[in-house]
């Protein structure tokens, strides 16, 4: 695995680099040697944040963890990535896909059963054309974290969602 480590608002020390390569290096058994692991460390007020992104063919394995100690954040992110990999492997097996970027031994190894994804509720609702700002207001009124609507400008289905720090995001389809 190739680690690309950078700091945001901070200096990445050699001991942090070593902790990252040691902890995330445990994941090496899952990936091919040419797999890139993008790691961004950041300090925001008193929060120590680590973001790990592993681009793969057709998917991205990503985790972001925050704590008061960067080394604790590194430990947390490794656990989450490992759990995501197990779920990704199950998805590959159930859909009979190949997992480029993953080691063949990992894909072929038997897995212990995990929680099955179950959809327990279906909702149907009318989509109304509106502007993204209006959709944000509607989302707030409903007390939801996201809202699906038809964008009045593009006439396509869009989603607005809450982000950290009282900001919003907009998801638009790309064809």
Residue frames as qw, qx, qy, qz and C-alpha x, y, z in Angstrom:
[[0.000, 0.889, 0.457, 0.000, 0.00, 0.00, 0.00],
 [0.396, 0.308, -0.010, 0.865, 1.14, 3.50, -0.77],
 [0.251, -0.736, -0.497, 0.385, 0.42, 6.04, 1.94],
 [0.214, 0.520, 0.140, 0.815, -0.15, 9.67, 0.98],
 [0.422, -0.636, -0.522, 0.381, -0.22, 11.56, 4.29],
 [0.194, 0.481, 0.043, 0.854, -0.82, 15.27, 4.64],
 [0.238, -0.447, -0.597, 0.622, -1.62, 17.67, 7.43],
 [0.023, -0.709, -0.385, -0.590, -4.20, 20.44, 7.48],
 [0.314, -0.834, 0.084, -0.445, -3.48, 23.26, 9.95],
 [0.746, -0.580, 0.328, -0.014, -0.78, 21.09, 11.51],
 [0.221, 0.636, -0.733, -0.096, 2.64, 19.55, 11.04],
 [0.974, -0.052, -0.142, -0.167, 2.62, 15.77, 10.54],
 [0.317, -0.713, 0.623, -0.056, 5.34, 14.39, 12.79],
 [0.378, 0.354, -0.845, -0.132, 7.38, 11.27, 12.07],
 [0.162, 0.000, 0.900, -0.404, 5.77, 9.51, 15.04],
 [0.602, 0.376, 0.302, -0.637, 2.30, 10.23, 13.59],
 [0.580, 0.481, -0.517, -0.405, 3.40, 8.91, 10.19],
 [0.164, 0.249, -0.947, 0.119, 4.74, 5.78, 11.88],
 [0.381, 0.151, 0.717, -0.564, 1.50, 5.31, 13.87],
 [0.656, 0.453, -0.008, -0.604, -0.54, 5.64, 10.67],
 [0.534, 0.443, -0.678, -0.243, 1.59, 3.24, 8.64],
 [0.008, -0.160, 0.941, -0.297, 1.70, 0.75, 11.55],
 [0.452, 0.251, 0.620, -0.590, -2.04, 0.85, 12.27],
 [0.678, 0.534, 0.006, -0.506, -3.34, 1.14, 8.71],
 [0.235, 0.508, -0.803, -0.207, -0.55, -1.15, 7.51],
 [0.410, 0.000, 0.869, -0.276, -2.53, -3.97, 9.15],
 [0.662, 0.525, 0.271, -0.461, -5.01, -3.50, 6.31],
 [0.145, 0.594, -0.661, -0.436, -2.27, -4.43, 3.83],
 [0.307, -0.017, 0.951, 0.033, -3.46, -8.03, 3.87],
 [0.483, 0.592, 0.565, -0.311, -6.65, -6.89, 2.12],
 [0.385, 0.864, -0.033, -0.323, -5.17, -4.74, -0.64],
 [0.835, 0.386, 0.049, 0.390, -2.84, -5.12, -3.58],
 [0.599, -0.319, -0.054, 0.732, 0.56, -3.41, -3.18],
 [0.234, 0.250, 0.282, 0.896, -0.28, -0.57, -5.60],
 [0.233, -0.778, -0.566, -0.141, -3.37, 0.55, -3.63],
 [0.183, 0.399, -0.196, 0.877, -3.15, 4.20, -2.55],
 [0.396, -0.655, -0.601, 0.229, -4.29, 5.28, 0.90],
 [0.120, 0.590, 0.009, 0.798, -4.94, 9.02, 1.22],
 [0.503, -0.552, -0.547, 0.378, -4.70, 10.21, 4.83],
 [0.071, 0.648, -0.002, 0.758, -5.45, 13.77, 5.94],
 [0.467, -0.422, -0.580, 0.517, -4.83, 14.84, 9.53],
 [0.011, -0.641, -0.143, -0.754, -6.38, 18.05, 10.83],
 [0.269, -0.323, -0.617, 0.665, -6.71, 19.98, 14.04],
 [0.169, -0.587, -0.362, -0.704, -9.90, 21.99, 14.46],
 [0.490, -0.703, 0.152, -0.492, -10.08, 23.78, 17.80],
 [0.394, -0.500, 0.737, -0.226, -9.43, 20.93, 20.24],
 [0.912, 0.191, 0.279, -0.231, -10.59, 18.19, 17.89],
 [0.200, -0.475, 0.772, 0.372, -8.07, 15.82, 16.32],
 [0.787, 0.421, 0.203, -0.403, -9.45, 14.58, 13.01],
 [0.260, -0.309, 0.809, 0.427, -8.25, 11.93, 10.57],
 [0.746, 0.468, 0.064, -0.470, -9.76, 11.26, 7.16],
 [0.371, -0.271, 0.830, 0.316, -8.78, 8.11, 5.27],
 [0.710, 0.519, 0.021, -0.476, -9.81, 7.57, 1.64],
 [0.426, -0.230, 0.818, 0.312, -8.96, 4.47, -0.36],
 [0.589, 0.463, -0.176, -0.639, -10.07, 4.80, -3.99],
 [0.459, -0.047, 0.877, 0.133, -10.95, 1.52, -5.65],
 [0.067, -0.080, -0.710, -0.696, -12.46, 0.60, -8.98],
 [0.354, -0.472, -0.614, -0.525, -16.04, 1.85, -8.85],
 [0.602, -0.703, -0.379, -0.007, -15.99, 2.48, -5.07],
 [0.158, 0.629, -0.425, 0.632, -14.33, 4.49, -2.37],
 [0.672, -0.445, -0.531, 0.259, -13.58, 3.17, 1.10],
 [0.114, 0.570, -0.157, 0.799, -13.64, 6.21, 3.39],
 [0.557, -0.621, -0.519, 0.186, -13.75, 7.00, 7.07],
 [0.084, 0.634, -0.190, 0.745, -13.46, 10.17, 9.12],
 [0.659, -0.506, -0.519, 0.203, -12.90, 10.00, 12.87],
 [0.005, 0.720, -0.187, 0.668, -12.57, 12.74, 15.48],
 [0.720, -0.522, -0.405, 0.211, -11.40, 12.63, 19.08],
 [0.272, -0.954, 0.124, 0.030, -9.33, 14.65, 21.56],
 [0.479, -0.564, 0.606, 0.292, -6.20, 12.64, 20.71],
 [0.508, 0.567, -0.466, -0.451, -4.88, 12.00, 17.19],
 [0.083, 0.283, -0.956, -0.009, -3.62, 8.52, 18.11],
 [0.417, 0.258, 0.757, -0.431, -7.11, 7.54, 19.33],
 [0.573, 0.593, -0.005, -0.565, -8.57, 8.86, 16.06],
 [0.310, 0.491, -0.763, -0.283, -6.07, 6.71, 14.12],
 [0.160, -0.030, 0.967, -0.197, -7.16, 3.61, 16.08],
 [0.501, 0.434, 0.508, -0.550, -10.83, 4.37, 15.48],
 [0.512, 0.601, -0.280, -0.545, -10.43, 4.92, 11.75],
 [0.135, 0.338, -0.916, -0.167, -8.65, 1.58, 11.29],
 [0.302, 0.184, 0.879, -0.320, -11.55, -0.30, 12.92],
 [0.521, 0.581, 0.252, -0.573, -14.14, 1.44, 10.73],
 [0.381, 0.574, -0.571, -0.446, -12.18, 0.81, 7.51],
 [0.030, -0.170, 0.985, 0.006, -11.83, -2.88, 8.38],
 [0.414, 0.375, 0.710, -0.429, -15.59, -3.18, 8.98],
 [0.497, 0.648, -0.071, -0.573, -16.30, -1.42, 5.66],
 [0.204, 0.463, -0.803, -0.316, -13.98, -3.83, 3.86],
 [0.229, 0.079, 0.958, -0.152, -15.86, -6.85, 5.22],
 [0.482, 0.576, 0.446, -0.487, -19.16, -5.38, 4.02],
 [0.374, 0.668, -0.391, -0.511, -17.62, -4.54, 0.63],
 [0.007, -0.276, 0.948, 0.160, -16.34, -8.10, 0.31],
 [0.371, 0.315, 0.825, -0.286, -19.81, -9.51, 1.06],
 [0.471, 0.684, 0.098, -0.548, -21.27, -7.22, -1.59],
 [0.233, 0.558, -0.684, -0.408, -18.73, -8.44, -4.15],
 [0.133, -0.057, 0.989, -0.009, -19.47, -12.07, -3.37],
 [0.417, 0.466, 0.666, -0.406, -23.26, -11.63, -3.46],
 [0.495, 0.749, 0.007, -0.441, -23.10, -9.82, -6.80],
 [0.878, 0.121, 0.344, 0.310, -20.40, -12.14, -8.23],
 [0.315, 0.935, -0.132, 0.095, -18.12, -9.21, -9.00],
 [0.780, 0.115, -0.257, 0.559, -14.35, -9.05, -9.00],
 [0.374, -0.905, -0.099, 0.178, -12.71, -6.85, -6.42],
 [0.646, 0.496, -0.119, 0.568, -9.90, -5.16, -8.25],
 [0.042, -0.717, 0.327, -0.615, -7.57, -3.57, -5.73],
 [0.727, -0.472, 0.359, -0.346, -8.26, -6.30, -3.18],
 [0.043, -0.418, 0.906, 0.057, -6.12, -9.36, -2.61],
 [0.652, -0.006, -0.618, -0.439, -7.64, -12.57, -3.97],
 [0.371, -0.058, -0.853, 0.362, -6.97, -14.40, -0.66],
 [0.166, 0.119, 0.452, -0.868, -9.16, -11.87, 1.15],
 [0.584, 0.114, -0.232, -0.770, -12.03, -12.27, -1.32],
 [0.665, 0.053, -0.714, -0.211, -11.88, -16.08, -1.28],
 [0.141, 0.082, -0.809, 0.565, -11.57, -16.40, 2.51],
 [0.326, -0.569, -0.743, -0.138, -14.75, -17.48, 4.28],
 [0.087, -0.402, 0.197, -0.890, -16.49, -14.71, 6.17],
 [0.042, -0.307, -0.830, 0.464, -18.38, -14.89, 9.38],
 [0.002, 0.686, 0.631, 0.362, -22.00, -13.87, 8.89],
 [0.124, -0.085, -0.247, 0.957, -22.66, -10.21, 9.57],
 [0.315, 0.514, 0.490, -0.630, -25.74, -8.11, 9.82],
 [0.333, 0.400, 0.703, 0.485, -27.84, -8.39, 6.71],
 [0.093, 0.109, -0.032, -0.989, -29.05, -5.13, 5.25],
 [0.064, 0.517, 0.853, 0.031, -32.82, -5.08, 5.53],
 [0.145, -0.205, -0.152, -0.956, -35.13, -2.39, 4.25],
 [0.036, -0.345, -0.867, 0.357, -38.02, -2.29, 6.70],
 [0.210, 0.721, 0.434, -0.498, -40.00, 0.63, 5.34],
 [0.346, 0.307, 0.507, 0.727, -40.88, 2.09, 1.95],
 [0.082, 0.645, 0.316, -0.691, -42.05, 5.66, 1.56],
 [0.341, 0.471, 0.570, 0.581, -43.79, 7.17, -1.43],
 [0.046, -0.740, -0.287, 0.606, -44.24, 10.89, -1.82],
 [0.490, 0.807, 0.277, 0.179, -44.84, 13.48, -4.48],
 [0.550, -0.194, 0.095, 0.806, -41.77, 15.37, -5.66],
 [0.177, 0.931, 0.302, -0.107, -42.41, 19.06, -6.15],
 [0.570, 0.492, 0.000, 0.658, -40.22, 21.40, -8.18],
 [0.355, -0.929, -0.075, 0.077, -38.43, 23.87, -5.91],
 [0.346, 0.782, -0.409, 0.319, -35.15, 25.67, -5.52],
 [0.665, 0.051, -0.633, 0.393, -32.41, 24.14, -3.33],
 [0.001, 0.240, -0.437, 0.867, -32.78, 26.91, -0.73],
 [0.671, -0.215, -0.035, -0.709, -36.52, 26.15, -0.43],
 [0.848, -0.026, -0.527, -0.044, -35.72, 22.45, -0.09],
 [0.386, 0.174, -0.624, 0.656, -33.37, 23.28, 2.82],
 [0.352, -0.224, 0.270, -0.868, -36.15, 25.20, 4.55],
 [0.830, -0.109, -0.271, -0.476, -38.56, 22.29, 4.00],
 [0.709, 0.098, -0.646, 0.265, -35.98, 19.83, 5.35],
 [0.102, 0.200, -0.553, 0.802, -35.56, 21.94, 8.50],
 [0.575, -0.191, 0.059, -0.793, -39.33, 22.18, 8.97],
 [0.890, -0.050, -0.379, -0.247, -39.60, 18.39, 8.78],
 [0.566, -0.670, 0.462, -0.129, -36.62, 17.90, 11.12],
 [0.968, 0.186, 0.111, 0.129, -34.83, 15.61, 8.66],
 [0.503, -0.562, 0.395, 0.524, -31.13, 15.37, 7.74],
 [0.176, -0.090, 0.666, 0.719, -31.82, 15.24, 3.99],
 [0.499, 0.548, 0.381, -0.553, -34.59, 16.13, 1.55],
 [0.386, 0.119, 0.745, 0.530, -35.31, 14.80, -1.95],
 [0.318, 0.724, 0.275, -0.548, -36.85, 17.22, -4.46],
 [0.624, 0.517, 0.394, 0.433, -37.02, 18.18, -8.14],
 [0.322, -0.384, 0.050, 0.864, -34.74, 21.13, -8.82],
 [0.371, 0.796, 0.361, -0.312, -36.84, 23.89, -10.42],
 [0.098, 0.786, -0.398, -0.463, -33.83, 25.04, -12.48],
 [0.018, 0.389, -0.865, -0.315, -32.55, 21.72, -13.83],
 [0.808, 0.028, -0.108, -0.579, -35.80, 19.71, -13.55],
 [0.644, 0.190, -0.734, 0.099, -33.82, 16.78, -12.14],
 [0.773, -0.578, -0.259, -0.036, -34.07, 14.93, -8.85],
 [0.277, 0.582, -0.483, 0.592, -31.68, 16.45, -6.28],
 [0.696, -0.523, -0.461, 0.172, -30.98, 15.91, -2.60],
 [0.001, 0.750, -0.329, 0.575, -30.06, 18.54, -0.02],
 [0.804, -0.313, -0.465, 0.197, -28.48, 17.38, 3.23],
 [0.387, -0.909, 0.130, -0.085, -27.18, 18.78, 6.50],
 [0.697, 0.370, -0.413, 0.455, -23.45, 19.01, 6.96],
 [0.593, -0.456, -0.376, 0.547, -21.42, 19.65, 10.07],
 [0.278, -0.210, -0.038, 0.937, -21.19, 23.27, 11.13],
 [0.303, 0.660, 0.445, -0.525, -24.74, 24.31, 10.18],
 [0.185, 0.454, -0.508, -0.709, -24.07, 24.11, 6.46],
 [0.808, 0.318, 0.366, -0.334, -25.86, 22.24, 3.69],
 [0.243, -0.274, 0.777, 0.513, -24.88, 20.07, 0.74],
 [0.692, 0.458, 0.041, -0.556, -26.57, 19.52, -2.60],
 [0.471, -0.118, 0.828, 0.281, -26.39, 16.27, -4.55],
 [0.573, 0.572, -0.094, -0.579, -27.08, 16.55, -8.26],
 [0.887, 0.132, 0.429, 0.106, -27.07, 13.65, -10.74],
 [0.028, 0.671, -0.532, -0.515, -24.33, 13.51, -13.34],
 [0.872, 0.329, 0.341, -0.122, -25.01, 11.69, -16.59]]
